[in-house]
Structure formats: C-alpha cells, structure tokens
C-alpha cells in the first residue's frame, strides 16, 4: 500500500468520525462534512492505487 493510499484511508476514518459526531449531536453540517471527507479519502486512495499499479507495471516492463 502506498503512502497516498494510506493517507486516503486515514481521511476516510476521520470523515467517519466526523459523520458519527454530527449524527450524535444532530449537527447536519458536521455530518455532511464527514461524508465529504470520506469521499475525498476514497478518491485519494483510488488515485494512490492507480499510481502504484502504473509504477508496478513500468517496473515489470523494464525487467522484460
């Protein structure tokens, strides 16, 4: 797992915490902020995964 993927996962966890906090306190704005942060994290994780796979493929191509 790349650093970018790890950062994305961490952002997702943080977003879930904010979402749950918003639900618990009835703060819709906080809940939505948390959901948005989770989406950002998924995007960041996905981008990291794509970069990692491209790098792995380049390395395989160099060996061949």
DSSP file (Angstrom, degrees, kcal/mol; ACC not computed):
  #  RESIDUE AA STRUCTURE BP1 BP2  ACC     N-H-->O    O-->H-N    N-H-->O    O-->H-N    TCO  KAPPA ALPHA  PHI   PSI    X-CA   Y-CA   Z-CA
    1    1 A X              0   0    0      0, 0.0     2,-0.1     0, 0.0    48,-0.0   0.000 360.0 360.0 360.0 132.6    0.0    0.0    0.0
    2    2 A X     >  -     0   0    0     43,-0.1     4,-2.2     1,-0.1     5,-0.2  -0.291 360.0-108.2 -81.5 167.7    1.4    3.4   -1.0
    3    3 A X  H  > S+     0   0    0      1,-0.2     4,-2.6     2,-0.2     5,-0.2   0.892 120.7  53.5 -60.9 -40.2    1.6    6.5    1.2
    4    4 A X  H  > S+     0   0    0      1,-0.2     4,-2.1     2,-0.2    -1,-0.2   0.887 108.1  49.9 -64.5 -39.4   -1.2    8.1   -0.9
    5    5 A X  H  > S+     0   0    0      2,-0.2     4,-2.3     1,-0.2    -1,-0.2   0.913 110.9  49.8 -64.0 -42.4   -3.4    5.1   -0.3
    6    6 A X  H  X S+     0   0    0     -4,-2.2     4,-2.4     1,-0.2    -2,-0.2   0.909 109.8  50.2 -63.5 -43.2   -2.7    5.2    3.5
    7    7 A X  H  X S+     0   0    0     -4,-2.6     4,-2.2     1,-0.2    -1,-0.2   0.895 109.9  51.6 -62.1 -39.4   -3.5    8.9    3.6
    8    8 A X  H  X S+     0   0    0     -4,-2.1     4,-1.9     2,-0.2    -2,-0.2   0.916 109.5  48.9 -63.0 -44.0   -6.8    8.3    1.8
    9    9 A X  H  X S+     0   0    0     -4,-2.3     4,-2.2     1,-0.2    -2,-0.2   0.913 110.8  50.9 -61.0 -43.3   -7.7    5.6    4.3
   10   10 A X  H  X S+     0   0    0     -4,-2.4     4,-2.5     1,-0.2    -1,-0.2   0.891 108.6  51.6 -62.6 -39.3   -6.9    7.9    7.2
   11   11 A X  H  X S+     0   0    0     -4,-2.2     4,-2.4     1,-0.2    -1,-0.2   0.871 108.2  52.4 -65.5 -36.1   -9.1   10.6    5.7
   12   12 A X  H  X S+     0   0    0     -4,-1.9     4,-2.2     2,-0.2    -2,-0.2   0.918 110.1  47.5 -65.1 -43.1  -11.9    8.1    5.4
   13   13 A X  H  X S+     0   0    0     -4,-2.2     4,-2.0     2,-0.2    -2,-0.2   0.927 112.4  49.3 -64.0 -45.2  -11.7    7.2    9.0
   14   14 A X  H  X S+     0   0    0     -4,-2.5     4,-2.2     1,-0.2    -1,-0.2   0.905 110.5  51.2 -60.3 -42.0  -11.5   10.8   10.1
   15   15 A X  H  X S+     0   0    0     -4,-2.4     4,-2.7     1,-0.2    -1,-0.2   0.891 107.4  52.5 -63.1 -40.1  -14.6   11.5    7.9
   16   16 A X  H  X S+     0   0    0     -4,-2.2     4,-2.7     2,-0.2    -1,-0.2   0.890 108.1  51.7 -63.3 -39.1  -16.5    8.7    9.5
   17   17 A X  H  X S+     0   0    0     -4,-2.0     4,-2.4     2,-0.2    -2,-0.2   0.927 111.7  46.3 -62.5 -45.0  -15.7   10.1   13.0
   18   18 A X  H  X S+     0   0    0     -4,-2.2     4,-2.5     2,-0.2    -2,-0.2   0.901 112.2  51.3 -64.5 -40.5  -17.0   13.5   11.9
   19   19 A X  H  X S+     0   0    0     -4,-2.7     4,-2.3     2,-0.2    -2,-0.2   0.945 112.1  45.8 -61.3 -48.3  -20.1   12.0   10.4
   20   20 A X  H  X S+     0   0    0     -4,-2.7     4,-2.6     1,-0.2    -2,-0.2   0.884 111.2  52.9 -63.2 -38.8  -20.9   10.0   13.5
   21   21 A X  H  X S+     0   0    0     -4,-2.4     4,-2.4    -5,-0.2     6,-0.3   0.922 109.7  48.9 -61.3 -44.1  -20.2   13.0   15.7
   22   22 A X  H  X>S+     0   0    0     -4,-2.5     5,-1.6     1,-0.2     4,-1.1   0.894 111.8  48.5 -62.9 -41.1  -22.7   15.0   13.6
   23   23 A X  H  <5S+     0   0    0     -4,-2.3    -2,-0.2     3,-0.2    -1,-0.2   0.915 112.4  49.1 -63.9 -43.0  -25.3   12.3   13.8
   24   24 A X  H  <5S+     0   0    0     -4,-2.6    -2,-0.2     1,-0.2    -1,-0.2   0.899 119.3  36.4 -65.0 -41.7  -24.9   12.0   17.6
   25   25 A X  H  <5S-     0   0    0     -4,-2.4    -1,-0.2    -5,-0.2    -2,-0.2   0.533 109.1-117.8 -90.6  -6.6  -25.1   15.8   18.2
   26   26 A X  T  <5 +     0   0    0     -4,-1.1     2,-1.1     1,-0.2    -3,-0.2   0.697  64.5 146.5  77.6  17.9  -27.8   16.4   15.5
   27   27 A X     >< -     0   0    0     -5,-1.6     4,-2.1    -6,-0.3    -1,-0.2  -0.756  26.6-175.7 -93.2  96.2  -25.4   18.7   13.6
   28   28 A X  H  > S+     0   0    0     -2,-1.1     4,-2.5     1,-0.2     5,-0.2   0.860  81.6  56.5 -61.0 -37.6  -26.3   18.1   10.0
   29   29 A X  H  > S+     0   0    0      1,-0.2     4,-2.3     2,-0.2    -1,-0.2   0.920 108.6  46.0 -62.0 -44.5  -23.4   20.3    8.7
   30   30 A X  H  > S+     0   0    0      2,-0.2     4,-2.2     1,-0.2    -1,-0.2   0.886 111.3  53.5 -64.7 -39.6  -20.8   18.3   10.6
   31   31 A X  H  X S+     0   0    0     -4,-2.1     4,-2.0     1,-0.2    -2,-0.2   0.921 110.5  46.1 -61.1 -44.9  -22.4   15.0    9.3
   32   32 A X  H  X S+     0   0    0     -4,-2.5     4,-2.5     2,-0.2    -2,-0.2   0.874 109.0  55.1 -67.3 -37.8  -22.1   16.3    5.7
   33   33 A X  H  X S+     0   0    0     -4,-2.3     4,-2.3     1,-0.2    -1,-0.2   0.909 108.6  50.0 -59.4 -41.1  -18.5   17.5    6.3
   34   34 A X  H  X S+     0   0    0     -4,-2.2     4,-2.0     2,-0.2    -2,-0.2   0.907 109.7  49.1 -64.7 -42.4  -17.7   13.9    7.4
   35   35 A X  H  X S+     0   0    0     -4,-2.0     4,-2.0     1,-0.2    -1,-0.2   0.908 111.3  50.2 -63.8 -40.8  -19.3   12.4    4.4
   36   36 A X  H  X S+     0   0    0     -4,-2.5     4,-2.5     1,-0.2    -2,-0.2   0.902 108.9  51.7 -63.3 -41.4  -17.4   14.7    2.1
   37   37 A X  H  X S+     0   0    0     -4,-2.3     4,-2.2     1,-0.2    -1,-0.2   0.870 107.8  52.7 -64.1 -36.6  -14.2   13.9    3.8
   38   38 A X  H  X S+     0   0    0     -4,-2.0     4,-2.2     2,-0.2    -1,-0.2   0.909 109.1  49.0 -64.9 -41.7  -14.9   10.2    3.3
   39   39 A X  H  X S+     0   0    0     -4,-2.0     4,-2.3     2,-0.2    -2,-0.2   0.922 110.3  51.0 -63.2 -44.3  -15.4   10.7   -0.4
   40   40 A X  H  X S+     0   0    0     -4,-2.5     4,-2.7     1,-0.2    -1,-0.2   0.908 109.9  51.1 -58.6 -41.4  -12.2   12.7   -0.6
   41   41 A X  H  X S+     0   0    0     -4,-2.2     4,-2.8     2,-0.2    -1,-0.2   0.891 108.2  50.6 -63.9 -40.6  -10.4    9.9    1.1
   42   42 A X  H  X S+     0   0    0     -4,-2.2     4,-2.4     2,-0.2    -1,-0.2   0.903 112.1  47.8 -64.4 -40.5  -11.8    7.3   -1.3
   43   43 A X  H  X S+     0   0    0     -4,-2.3     4,-2.6     2,-0.2    -2,-0.2   0.933 113.1  47.7 -64.4 -46.0  -10.7    9.4   -4.3
   44   44 A X  H  X S+     0   0    0     -4,-2.7     4,-2.2     1,-0.2    -2,-0.2   0.908 112.7  48.7 -62.9 -42.5   -7.2    9.9   -2.8
   45   45 A X  H  X S+     0   0    0     -4,-2.8     4,-2.2     2,-0.2    -1,-0.2   0.921 112.0  49.3 -63.0 -43.7   -6.9    6.2   -2.0
   46   46 A X  H  X S+     0   0    0     -4,-2.4     4,-2.4     2,-0.2    -2,-0.2   0.900 110.0  50.5 -62.6 -42.2   -8.0    5.3   -5.5
   47   47 A X  H  X S+     0   0    0     -4,-2.6     4,-2.5     1,-0.2    -1,-0.2   0.903 110.7  50.0 -63.2 -41.0   -5.5    7.7   -7.1
   48   48 A X  H  X S+     0   0    0     -4,-2.2     4,-2.4     2,-0.2    -2,-0.2   0.891 109.6  51.0 -63.4 -39.9   -2.8    6.2   -5.0
   49   49 A X  H  X S+     0   0    0     -4,-2.2     4,-2.5     2,-0.2    -2,-0.2   0.914 110.5  48.7 -64.7 -43.1   -3.7    2.7   -6.0
   50   50 A X  H  X S+     0   0    0     -4,-2.4     4,-2.5     2,-0.2    -2,-0.2   0.934 112.0  48.8 -62.3 -46.5   -3.7    3.7   -9.7
   51   51 A X  H  X S+     0   0    0     -4,-2.5     4,-2.4     1,-0.2    -2,-0.2   0.911 111.8  49.7 -59.3 -42.6   -0.3    5.3   -9.4
   52   52 A X  H  X S+     0   0    0     -4,-2.4     4,-2.5     1,-0.2    -1,-0.2   0.923 111.2  48.1 -63.9 -44.3    1.1    2.3   -7.6
   53   53 A X  H  X S+     0   0    0     -4,-2.5     4,-2.4     2,-0.2    -1,-0.2   0.891 111.0  50.7 -65.5 -39.0   -0.2   -0.1  -10.2
   54   54 A X  H  X S+     0   0    0     -4,-2.5     4,-2.5     2,-0.2    -1,-0.2   0.931 111.2  49.0 -61.8 -44.5    1.2    2.0  -13.0
   55   55 A X  H  X S+     0   0    0     -4,-2.4     4,-2.2     1,-0.2    -2,-0.2   0.905 110.9  50.1 -62.1 -42.1    4.6    2.1  -11.3
   56   56 A X  H  X S+     0   0    0     -4,-2.5     4,-2.1     1,-0.2    -1,-0.2   0.907 111.2  48.9 -62.9 -42.0    4.5   -1.7  -10.8
   57   57 A X  H  X S+     0   0    0     -4,-2.4     4,-2.5     2,-0.2    -2,-0.2   0.895 109.7  51.8 -65.3 -40.1    3.7   -2.2  -14.5
   58   58 A X  H  X S+     0   0    0     -4,-2.5     4,-2.1     1,-0.2    -1,-0.2   0.908 109.8  49.8 -61.6 -41.6    6.5    0.1  -15.5
   59   59 A X  H  X S+     0   0    0     -4,-2.2     4,-1.4     2,-0.2    -2,-0.2   0.890 111.1  48.9 -65.4 -39.3    8.9   -1.9  -13.4
   60   60 A X  H  X S+     0   0    0     -4,-2.1     4,-1.3     1,-0.2    -2,-0.2   0.899 110.7  50.9 -64.9 -40.8    7.7   -5.2  -14.9
   61   61 A X  H  < S+     0   0    0     -4,-2.5    -2,-0.2     1,-0.2    -1,-0.2   0.864 107.5  53.5 -65.7 -36.0    8.1   -3.7  -18.4
   62   62 A X  H  < S+     0   0    0     -4,-2.1    -1,-0.2     1,-0.2    -2,-0.2   0.841 108.1  50.6 -67.2 -32.9   11.7   -2.6  -17.6
   63   63 A X  H  <        0   0    0     -4,-1.4    -1,-0.2     1,-0.2    -2,-0.2   0.783 360.0 360.0 -74.4 -27.2   12.6   -6.2  -16.5
   64   64 A X     <        0   0    0     -4,-1.3    -1,-0.2    -5,-0.1    -2,-0.2   0.478 360.0 360.0 -78.9 360.0   11.2   -7.7  -19.7
